[in-house]
Amino acid sequence: MRIQLSSHFTYRKLVRFTLPTIAMMLFTSLYSIVDGIFVSNFAGKTALAAVNLIWPVVMGLSSVGFMLGTGGSAIVAKTLGEGKHKLAQEYFSLILFAALGAGLGLSTLGFVLTPQIAQLLGATGQLLSDTILYGRILFLGLTAYMLQVAFQSFFVAAEKPDLNLKITLAAGLTNMVLDGVFVGLFHWGLAGAGAATILGQ
């Protein structure tokens, strides 16, 4: 039975409504773990260090998508609750274009500055090369990831947390399967792990 935001929320309804979102957040956090497992087993410890070095930077920048999605969905939901449907659509479009613009800007900036970021983080030699390779691939997919996380909040505002979870599961499973193919089967190393991540996103 579908739960509407206008419903009276009992403790049980609240748990049922939020559980898919909690599961989605936990599953999203597995991205780096899955990459780490395949990279450590098939590409070595230096490659794994590169993943652990640059991943927090990319995720930190992607938090702009979380911010726009969380704040934007609250504004859109409030406006819909007031019966101002056209205004809510305008807010949604504005937030979507803001997320797209921020994603493209941060993606481009991150891609260009990956060597400097890696050096600031202390990477040298092979670790520097690996960090630049993996980081630049992740930055290519940053816009898609920012839109993905922004839409996660909007799915909840649209009273479809289950659909949100299904899409996140599909993205995560795509990442896992492609990690197995690209890194485990084809032995593409860090490039394969990065490609699997952004294709999942």
Secondary structure per residue as TSV (DSSP state, phi and psi in degrees):
chain	resnum	aa	ss	phi	psi
A	1	M	-	360.0	129.7
A	2	R	-	-73.9	134.1
A	3	I	-	-98.6	129.1
A	4	Q	-	-98.8	148.8
A	5	L	T	-64.7	-24.0
A	6	S	T	-81.1	-6.1
A	7	S	S	-71.2	160.0
A	8	H	-	-77.3	123.1
A	9	F	-	-92.1	114.9
A	10	T	-	-85.9	171.0
A	11	Y	H	-58.8	-41.7
A	12	R	H	-65.4	-42.8
A	13	K	H	-64.5	-39.3
A	14	L	H	-63.0	-43.2
A	15	V	H	-63.7	-44.8
A	16	R	H	-62.2	-37.5
A	17	F	H	-75.1	-36.0
A	18	T	H	-91.2	-18.8
A	19	L	H	-57.2	-44.8
A	20	P	H	-59.8	-36.4
A	21	T	H	-69.7	-39.9
A	22	I	H	-62.6	-46.0
A	23	A	H	-61.9	-38.7
A	24	M	H	-63.0	-42.9
A	25	M	H	-65.0	-40.4
A	26	L	H	-64.1	-41.8
A	27	F	H	-67.9	-38.8
A	28	T	H	-60.4	-36.4
A	29	S	T	-69.4	-11.9
A	30	L	H	-78.5	-13.6
A	31	Y	H	-49.4	-55.4
A	32	S	H	-68.3	-32.0
A	33	I	H	-65.6	-44.2
A	34	V	H	-63.7	-46.5
A	35	D	H	-57.6	-43.0
A	36	G	H	-62.0	-40.8
A	37	I	H	-62.6	-49.6
A	38	F	H	-68.7	-42.0
A	39	V	H	-64.4	-44.5
A	40	S	H	-65.1	-33.8
A	41	N	H	-83.2	-26.9
A	42	F	H	-119.0	-15.7
A	43	A	T	-120.9	-13.9
A	44	G	-	102.5	173.0
A	45	K	H	-72.9	-31.6
A	46	T	H	-66.8	-41.4
A	47	A	H	-63.3	-40.0
A	48	L	H	-64.2	-40.1
A	49	A	H	-61.5	-37.0
A	50	A	H	-64.0	-41.9
A	51	V	H	-60.1	-47.8
A	52	N	H	-69.5	-23.6
A	53	L	H	-78.2	-45.1
A	54	I	H	-93.2	-23.4
A	55	W	H	-55.8	-47.7
A	56	P	H	-60.1	-31.7
A	57	V	H	-66.1	-47.3
A	58	V	H	-64.1	-42.6
A	59	M	H	-67.0	-34.7
A	60	G	H	-62.4	-41.8
A	61	L	H	-69.7	-34.3
A	62	S	H	-68.5	-14.8
A	63	S	H	-63.4	-17.9
A	64	V	H	-61.8	-37.2
A	65	G	H	-65.0	-42.1
A	66	F	H	-60.1	-44.4
A	67	M	H	-61.6	-48.9
A	68	L	H	-66.3	-38.6
A	69	G	H	-67.9	-45.0
A	70	T	H	-67.5	-51.3
A	71	G	H	-68.1	-41.3
A	72	G	H	-66.2	-40.4
A	73	S	H	-66.8	-32.6
A	74	A	H	-65.7	-41.9
A	75	I	H	-65.3	-45.5
A	76	V	H	-63.9	-43.6
A	77	A	H	-63.3	-42.2
A	78	K	H	-62.8	-43.9
A	79	T	H	-66.0	-39.9
A	80	L	H	-63.3	-40.1
A	81	G	H	-63.3	-26.8
A	82	E	T	-84.3	-1.5
A	83	G	T	82.8	11.1
A	84	K	-	-96.8	74.8
A	85	H	H	-67.5	-41.1
A	86	K	H	-65.4	-41.7
A	87	L	H	-64.7	-38.1
A	88	A	H	-62.7	-39.6
A	89	Q	H	-64.9	-38.1
A	90	E	H	-66.6	-41.9
A	91	Y	H	-61.4	-43.4
A	92	F	H	-61.1	-45.4
A	93	S	H	-62.2	-43.2
A	94	L	H	-60.5	-46.5
A	95	I	H	-66.6	-39.4
A	96	L	H	-61.9	-46.2
A	97	F	H	-68.2	-33.7
A	98	A	H	-64.5	-42.3
A	99	A	H	-65.1	-40.8
A	100	L	H	-64.4	-46.0
A	101	G	H	-64.5	-45.3
A	102	A	H	-63.2	-39.8
A	103	G	H	-63.4	-46.3
A	104	L	H	-64.5	-40.7
A	105	G	H	-65.3	-49.4
A	106	L	H	-67.3	-36.6
A	107	S	H	-62.5	-46.8
A	108	T	H	-64.9	-46.4
A	109	L	H	-61.9	-45.2
A	110	G	H	-63.6	-41.7
A	111	F	H	-61.4	-45.3
A	112	V	H	-68.0	-39.8
A	113	L	H	-94.5	8.6
A	114	T	H	-54.9	-44.5
A	115	P	H	-59.4	-42.8
A	116	Q	H	-67.2	-39.5
A	117	I	H	-62.8	-45.5
A	118	A	H	-61.8	-40.2
A	119	Q	H	-67.3	-39.5
A	120	L	H	-62.2	-31.1
A	121	L	T	-80.6	-2.7
A	122	G	T	96.8	9.7
A	123	A	-	-76.1	138.0
A	124	T	-	-140.5	163.5
A	125	G	H	58.2	-133.7
A	126	Q	H	-64.9	-35.3
A	127	L	H	-61.8	-38.9
A	128	L	H	-63.7	-46.5
A	129	S	H	-61.1	-44.3
A	130	D	H	-65.9	-40.1
A	131	T	H	-65.6	-41.0
A	132	I	H	-63.8	-45.4
A	133	L	H	-59.6	-53.9
A	134	Y	H	-67.4	-41.9
A	135	G	H	-62.2	-43.1
A	136	R	H	-66.3	-35.8
A	137	I	H	-65.5	-43.6
A	138	L	H	-62.9	-39.3
A	139	F	H	-65.3	-30.2
A	140	L	H	-62.2	-30.7
A	141	G	T	-98.7	4.3
A	142	L	H	-61.5	-39.9
A	143	T	H	-62.2	-45.0
A	144	A	H	-61.8	-40.9
A	145	Y	H	-67.6	-39.6
A	146	M	H	-63.5	-39.9
A	147	L	H	-67.6	-38.5
A	148	Q	H	-59.8	-47.9
A	149	V	H	-72.8	-30.2
A	150	A	H	-66.0	-42.6
A	151	F	H	-68.4	-24.4
A	152	Q	H	-57.3	-41.5
A	153	S	H	-71.3	-37.6
A	154	F	H	-68.8	-31.7
A	155	F	H	-63.1	-38.0
A	156	V	H	-66.6	-43.9
A	157	A	H	-63.2	-28.5
A	158	A	T	-84.7	7.8
A	159	E	T	64.8	34.2
A	160	K	-	-129.6	56.0
A	161	P	H	-65.3	-28.5
A	162	D	H	-66.2	-41.0
A	163	L	H	-63.6	-39.5
A	164	N	H	-56.0	-47.5
A	165	L	H	-64.2	-42.0
A	166	K	H	-62.2	-42.1
A	167	I	H	-66.3	-41.4
A	168	T	H	-65.3	-40.6
A	169	L	H	-62.8	-42.4
A	170	A	H	-62.1	-42.2
A	171	A	H	-64.7	-45.1
A	172	G	H	-65.8	-41.7
A	173	L	H	-66.6	-36.2
A	174	T	H	-60.2	-44.6
A	175	N	H	-59.8	-45.3
A	176	M	H	-64.6	-46.9
A	177	V	H	-63.9	-44.5
A	178	L	H	-68.6	-31.8
A	179	D	H	-59.7	-44.5
A	180	G	I	-61.5	-40.6
A	181	V	I	-74.6	-53.0
A	182	F	I	-70.7	-43.0
A	183	V	I	-91.4	-48.7
A	184	G	I	-74.7	-43.1
A	185	L	I	-90.3	-49.8
A	186	F	S	-87.6	-13.3
A	187	H	-	58.3	46.3
A	188	W	-	-86.0	-1.9
A	189	G	H	62.1	-138.1
A	190	L	H	-61.2	-37.3
A	191	A	H	-61.9	-40.3
A	192	G	H	-67.1	-40.8
A	193	A	H	-63.7	-43.9
A	194	G	H	-64.6	-41.9
A	195	A	H	-64.3	-40.4
A	196	A	H	-62.0	-39.7
A	197	T	H	-65.5	-48.5
A	198	I	H	-73.8	-28.2
A	199	L	H	-69.2	-35.7
A	200	G	H	-65.2	-39.3
A	201	Q	-	-67.7	360.0
